[in-house]
Amino acid sequence: MNKVEFAARIGVDKSSYTKIEKGEKPLQTSAAYKIWQLWGVDLNYLYLGQIGGLPHRLSSTIITHLNSDQPHS
């Protein structure tokens, strides 16, 4: 799914989604709730970055992605 489709699924327009993604606009609770309903993404992750409440498959993917972005010594 692309960004436009994602934004539509959570009830925000593309411009607002771009601003949310850049941190220029807060994620409204209604959109966060929709993300939780559709994909099980814990609100603590959305607002605080805590991965403990995420489904295992999602937290594993995030951890793998974060580890691949780390510079290797």
Contacts in CASP RR format, 6 or more apart in sequence:
PFRMAT RR
TARGET T0000
AUTHOR 0000-0000-0000
METHOD contacts of the structure
MODEL  1
MNKVEFAARIGVDKSSYTKIEKGEKPLQTSAAYKIWQLWGVDLNYLYLGQ
IGGLPHRLSSTIITHLNSDQPHS
1 9 0 8 1.000
3 14 0 8 1.000
3 17 0 8 1.000
3 18 0 8 1.000
3 21 0 8 1.000
4 14 0 8 1.000
6 17 0 8 1.000
7 13 0 8 1.000
7 14 0 8 1.000
7 16 0 8 1.000
7 17 0 8 1.000
9 34 0 8 1.000
9 38 0 8 1.000
10 17 0 8 1.000
10 31 0 8 1.000
10 34 0 8 1.000
10 35 0 8 1.000
10 38 0 8 1.000
11 30 0 8 1.000
11 31 0 8 1.000
11 34 0 8 1.000
12 20 0 8 1.000
12 28 0 8 1.000
12 31 0 8 1.000
16 25 0 8 1.000
19 25 0 8 1.000
20 26 0 8 1.000
20 27 0 8 1.000
20 31 0 8 1.000
27 46 0 8 1.000
27 47 0 8 1.000
32 43 0 8 1.000
32 46 0 8 1.000
32 47 0 8 1.000
33 43 0 8 1.000
35 41 0 8 1.000
35 46 0 8 1.000
36 42 0 8 1.000
36 43 0 8 1.000
36 46 0 8 1.000
39 58 0 8 1.000
40 54 0 8 1.000
40 55 0 8 1.000
40 58 0 8 1.000
41 54 0 8 1.000
41 58 0 8 1.000
42 50 0 8 1.000
42 52 0 8 1.000
42 53 0 8 1.000
42 54 0 8 1.000
44 50 0 8 1.000
44 52 0 8 1.000
44 53 0 8 1.000
45 51 0 8 1.000
45 52 0 8 1.000
45 53 0 8 1.000
45 54 0 8 1.000
51 59 0 8 1.000
51 62 0 8 1.000
51 63 0 8 1.000
52 59 0 8 1.000
53 59 0 8 1.000
54 62 0 8 1.000
END
